[in-house]
Amino acid sequence: MRLDKLLEHENFGSRKKVKRLIRSKKVKIDGKVVTCENQNVDAQLQEITVEDTVITQKTHEYFMLNKPQGVVTAVHDKDHQTVVDLIKEEDYRQKLYPVGRLDRDTEGLLLITDNGQLGYQLLLPHKNVTKRYEVIVNERLNDEDVKSFQEGIVFHGGECCKPAVLSILSTSDNESRAYLDIDEGKFHQVKKMFLSVGKKVTFLKRLKMGPIELDQQLKPGEYRRLTPKELETLLPYFYK
Ligand code: URA
């Protein structure tokens, strides 16, 4: 929604009055004085204030975690530490849950939020949200494998995967490193895809989910809030 329209809607007067208010530098977005009257704003993502009165508040929390190995992707677990246990902000913790699932021995990018709609939308199969993984396997990778992934891996039980992009970074007889981009999220998908071409995954790390990339500054176990820019890139997934 446009800022002037929003303020009009919030009873700050006519369009003319609202424009005057903005020009007099009394309106701020996320603490910064607004200079453009007709800029688009999003009440879910931005805090808008008029003369320091909060008009819209960000309603949700969004964290990016570099999941360490050994931690389960769950909200509660009686035996293991969970990804939500790693978030120190007690106030929010009860409301948070992970978007999607990484195995206990997988590390890397995991989004954690209390915005159920966003989590749901990001996981819908037809949204085709691409996930990038860094993978190490215990065998040589070759062009045949690239082709098999491109054509769509078929699991041993007959289940078919969508075409995926395998990019080999280094390869030798007993260890290869690659990136794998997939658009779906079947259970243990990456490990099962490599098993289907006869290779065992020995290390797995998610680097990217849709437009969000793992912050390389985050060590395993560390997390931070998504930046306004990152949240903006997620906007297409906020609504149906
Ligand atoms: N695929 C897997 O096999 N494991 C994960 O944790 C994520 C994707």
Residues whose N, C-alpha, C, O or C-beta is under 5 A from the ligand:
A	BS01	URA	R101 L102 D103 T106 H188 Q189 V190 K191 K192
